[in-house]
Amino acid sequence: MLIIFESILPIFLLVLLGVALKRSPLINGTFWEGLEQCGYYVLFPALLFHTLATADFSSMEISAIAVTAVAAVVAMCGLVLALWPVLRRIGVPASAFSSVFQTATRWNAFIALAIAQKIAGDYGLTVVALVMAAIILPINFINVGVLLRFSGAHMGFGTFALRIITNPMIISCLLGVLVNQLGIPIYAPLMTTIDLVARAALSLGLIAVGAGLRVSDALKPHPLVLFSTVLKLAFFPVVMIGAALMAGVTGPAITLLGLSAGVPTAMNGYILAKKMGGDAELYAATATVQTVFSFLTIPLVLMAAGQFAAG
């Protein structure tokens, strides 16, 4: 347990650095919005493309990992949706439910990739990138659909489709897989440039995660915040590990799949909630609380998943 804790400690120290820098007078406040945009449109797509384009999938259970990831996400989405009639009866507004849904099903890939690289090197990075490539389309499609249904936002099918197909994460994942599987040659200096950009993604991404947290929200969390935190950090990993075992996944991949489900929710869902009429304040509070609690729950998830991985 101590070894696992110490292995992920640097990741959370970077998040704490982001918290401190955001509140420090040393850096201009306008920097943070630019960092988020750079991460979303440049750094993170470069990391995903380079990882998937150069990965060696020959010794990896690609189909089983992809099927596990998609099945777990669909199952989790279905389970959370099934809770809506109960939550509605106890007075939970539809807009609040949309944020509960998002925070229970989205995942912070920055944290997952950073921890995976720390505990399993390039193999870990590749597995988590593969998970992201498999689920990024369905998870965005489902979450936008839920926001449209529960937030009262109006968006035509054309706008909805455009939002999905222009997502830089989706584009970079698809291009990386295509380059890898079709053996498309990339000019070496260009690939080196992409690699250099990708190397900055995780550290800067984690600092940006910290900058986006609102510490005050973790002091007196709303019951819905705690409910969503339990769903995401405790229940989702159980669903993912169970799906992995049923799909026949073996070895370290089980641990990495559990990790992917056990990280806190993604910060970009806050922007979506804000733009589409969801409960953005609830989302921000939940993201903060999940990130704080995940420092304790991720080692437990890794330890439990490791037992299954060891057979």
N, C-alpha and C positions, 0 to 999 in steps of 0.2 A: 504493500500500500504506500509506504514512504517513497519507494523508488518511482512509482507511478505519479505520486503527488509532485515530486521534485522534477520529473520529466516535463510536466505541463506548467510548472510554476513560471518559467520565462514567458510563456504565452500570456498569462494573466498579468504579469508585471508590465508587459507592453500595453495591455489594456489600461492598467492603472496609470501608466505614463501618459496615455491619451487623456484620461480624466484630469490629471494634474496640469498638463499643458493647456487644455481648453480653458482652465480657470486661471492660468498664469498671464500676467501682462506682457510676457516676453514675445508672444506671437499675436499678430493682428487677427481679429475675429473673422475677417473675410477669408482667411486662409483655409478654414475648415470646410466651407462649402466647395471651394476649388479642389481640396483634397478628395472629398467624396466623389465629385464628378470625375476627377482623374482616375480614381480607383475603379469606378463603375465602367467608364468608357475605354480606359487604356490599360491600367495595371492588371486588374483581375482578368480581363479577356486575354491579355498576353500570357499570363500564367496558365490559364486553362488550355489555350491553344498549344503552347509549347509542351506542356505535360502530356496532352493527349496525342500530339503529332509525333512525339519522340518515344512514347511508351512502348515497352515490349509486352504485348498481350499474350505471347505464346504460352507462358506458364501460368496464365490467369484464367479463372473460371468466369469468363466475360458474361456469358449468357445467364448463368446462375446469379451473378452479382447484380446484373441489370434487372432481371426478373424480380429478385428479392426487393430491390430498392423501389421499383414501381408498385409492386404488390403491397408493400408496407405503407407507402404514401397513400395509395387508394383506400386501403383498409382504415388507416388513421383518419382520413378525411371523412369516410363514411361513418365512422364511430362518433366523431365530433358532431357531424350533422345530425346524427340520431339523438343527440342531447338537446337539440333546439326546443322540441316541445316541452321538455321538463323545465328548461331555463326560462322559456317564455311564460310558463305558468307562475313562476316565482318572481316575475317582474323584470327580467333582463331585457333591455331594449334591443331591437334588431341590429342597430349600429354597433352596440357593444358586443353582441354575439359575433359580428363579422371580425372584430379584433381578436376575440377569443379564438375563433377558427384560424385566423392567420397566424397568431402567435403559437398555436398548438401544432401547426403543420409545417410552417416554414423553418429553415435552419440556416445558421450563420456559417457559411462555407469558409470564410476567412479563418475562423477558429478551428473548424474541422481539419482544414488543410494544414494549418500550422502544427496542430497536435499530431496529425498523422505523419507528417514529415519528421517530427521530433522522435516519435516512438518506432517508426518503421521505415524511415528514409524514403527513397524514390518509390519503393513499392507502395508505401502508405499514401504518398501523394497521388500516385496513379489510381489506386482503388477509389479514393474519395473523389478524384476528378471524374472517374468513370461513373460513380454514383450520381454526381451532379449532371453529367451528360444525359443520363437515363431519365432523371426526374425533373429536370429544369422546365421542360415543356409542359408536362401534365400538372406540375405543382403551380406554375404560373397561370395556366388555363383555368384550373379549378379555383384558385384563390380570387382571380379577377371575376370569375363567374359568381362566386359567393358574395363578393362585394357588390356586384350589380344587383343581386337578388335581395340582399339584406340591408344595404345602405340607402337604397332608394335612388342611387345614381342612374343616369341615363347615358348609355353609350351604344351607338350603332355597331352592327357586326363588323363593318369595315374598319372602324376605329379600334375595336377590340382585337381584330386580327392583326392590324398594323402594330399595335402595342406589343403583341406577342412576337411577331416575326422580326421586329427591329430591335429586340432585346439583345444587347451586345454579348451577354453571357451565352445565350442560345446560339448565336452566330459563331462565336469562337469555339464552342464545343463541337458543333457540327463540322466546322472547317478542320479542326484538329483531328477528329475521327476520320474524315474523308482523306486528308493528307496521309495519315497513318495507314489506313486500309488499302488505299489505291496506290501507295508508294509514290506519291507526287513529290518530285524533288523541289526543295526550297534552297535558293541561293544561300550558301554558307554564311557570308557576312550578314545577310538579312536575318537568318535564324539566330546568329550570335547576338544581334541587336535585340531581338525579341526576348532572348534569354536574359539579357541584362535588365530589360524592363521588368520581366517577370520576377526577378530576384528581389525587386523592391516591393512587390505586391503584398506579401504577407506581413512584413513588419509595419509598413505604412497603413495597411488595412486594419491591423489590430489597434494601432494608435487611433485611427479614425473611429473604430468601434467604441473605444473608451471615451473619445470626445463627444460621441452621441448619447452617452448615458446621462441620466438625470438622477444624481445620488439621492436627492430628497425623496424620490419616489420609492426608494427601497426601505425607508424608515417606517412608514405606516401604509403598507400595501393593502389595496382593496381586495375583498374576498375573491372577486373574479380574477384578479392578478395571480393570486395564490393557486386558484383552481387551474388556470391555464399553465402555470409553472409546473404543477404536478403532472398534467397531461403531457407536456413537452419533455420534461427532463426525466420523468420516471416511466410513464406509460408508453411513450413512443419507442424508447429503446427496447422494451419488452416485445412490442409488436415487430420491430425490425429483426431482432435476434431470432424470434420465433419463425418469422418468414424465411430467414437465412437457413435455419435448420431444416425446414420443410423443403426448401429448394435444393438442399444437398450441398450447400456451401461448406467448405472446410478450412481449417487452419486460421492464420492471422486475418483473413478477409472477414471472418465473423466479428472479430474485435473492431475492425475498421468500420464495418456496417453499423455496429452498435454505437460507435463514436459519432458517426454521421447523424444518427437519430438523437443522440444525447446532448448535442451542443445547443445553446440557446437560439432563440428565433433570430431571423435576419432583420437588420435595421431598415432595409429598403422597404419593408412592408409598411413602415410608418408613413413614408411619402405617399404610398398608394392609398392608405387609409385617409390621409389628409386631402388628397386630390379627388377621391371618389366618395366622400361623405361617410366614411367609417369613423369609429371612435379613436381618433389619433392619440388623444391624451392617454387613454387606456392602453393603447399599443405601446407608447413610449414607456409607461410605467412598467408594463409587463416585460418588455425587452431588458430594462434595467435590472429588475428583480431576477429574471432568469439568468442573466449574465453573472450576477453575484452568487446565486445558488449553484450554478454550474461548476464553480470552482471546487465545490464539495461533492457534487453528484457525478461529474465526469470520471474521477478516479474510481468510484464505485461501479459505474457502468463498464469501464475498461477492465476492472478486476473480474466482474461477473462474466462478461463476454469472453475474457481470456480463459476462464474455466471451460466453457463450451468449446473454444478453439483448441484447447489442449486435449479434448476428447474425454 
